[in-house]
Amino acid sequence: MSAPTPNDLGNVITSDFARRLIYSAYVIAVLLIGAAQVAYAGAEAGAPQWLIIAQQVALYLGVPIGGLAVANTKHGKYAAE
């Protein structure tokens, strides 16, 4: 097995539609989790356990989703030549 090259990173999920779906689902989920947190904070109620867990999972998933986005970025100032 050979070591992957930087060009191989864009082959993780090759479908533009699939990546768009992943990014959109993540953004919507984080938006809803954040809205729930604001609602509980505004009511001066403690955050329920499910919300704390959801926040931690969303934070954790930000790393691979961000990595997927970076791996599939081909344009811009820092694009590899």
C-alpha positions in Angstrom: 0.0 0.0 0.0 1.5 3.3 -1.0 1.2 6.6 0.9 -1.6 8.9 -0.3 -0.6 12.0 -2.1 -2.3 15.4 -1.7 -4.2 14.8 -5.0 -5.8 11.7 -3.5 -7.5 13.7 -0.7 -10.2 15.0 -3.1 -11.2 11.4 -3.8 -12.7 10.8 -0.3 -16.2 11.7 -1.5 -16.1 12.4 -5.2 -19.7 13.3 -5.7 -20.3 17.0 -5.5 -24.0 16.4 -4.7 -23.0 14.1 -1.8 -20.6 16.6 -0.4 -23.2 19.4 -0.7 -25.7 17.2 1.2 -23.2 16.5 4.0 -22.3 20.2 4.3 -25.9 21.3 4.3 -27.0 18.7 6.8 -24.2 19.7 9.1 -24.9 23.4 8.9 -28.6 22.8 9.5 -27.9 20.6 12.5 -25.5 23.1 14.0 -27.9 25.9 13.5 -30.7 24.0 15.3 -28.4 23.0 18.1 -27.3 26.6 18.5 -30.8 27.8 18.4 -31.8 25.4 21.2 -28.9 26.5 23.3 -29.9 30.2 22.9 -33.5 29.3 23.8 -32.5 27.6 27.0 -30.0 30.3 27.9 -32.7 33.0 27.2 -35.0 31.2 29.6 -32.3 31.0 32.1 -32.8 27.3 32.3 -30.0 24.8 32.5 -29.1 23.0 29.3 -30.6 19.5 29.2 -28.3 16.5 28.8 -29.4 15.8 25.2 -28.3 19.3 24.2 -24.9 19.1 25.8 -24.3 15.7 24.1 -25.5 17.2 20.7 -23.1 20.1 21.1 -20.2 17.8 21.8 -21.0 15.6 18.8 -21.4 18.6 16.5 -18.1 19.9 17.6 -16.4 16.6 17.1 -17.9 16.2 13.6 -16.6 19.6 12.6 -13.1 18.2 12.2 -13.8 15.6 9.5 -16.4 17.7 7.7 -13.9 20.6 7.6 -11.2 18.3 6.5 -13.5 17.0 3.7 -14.1 20.6 2.6 -10.4 21.5 2.6 -9.5 18.3 0.7 -11.9 19.2 -2.0 -11.0 22.9 -2.4 -9.2 23.4 -5.6 -9.5 27.1 -6.3 -8.4 30.2 -4.5 -5.3 31.8 -3.2 -3.8 28.7 -1.5 -4.7 26.2 -4.2 -1.9 23.7 -5.0 -0.3 24.3 -8.3 
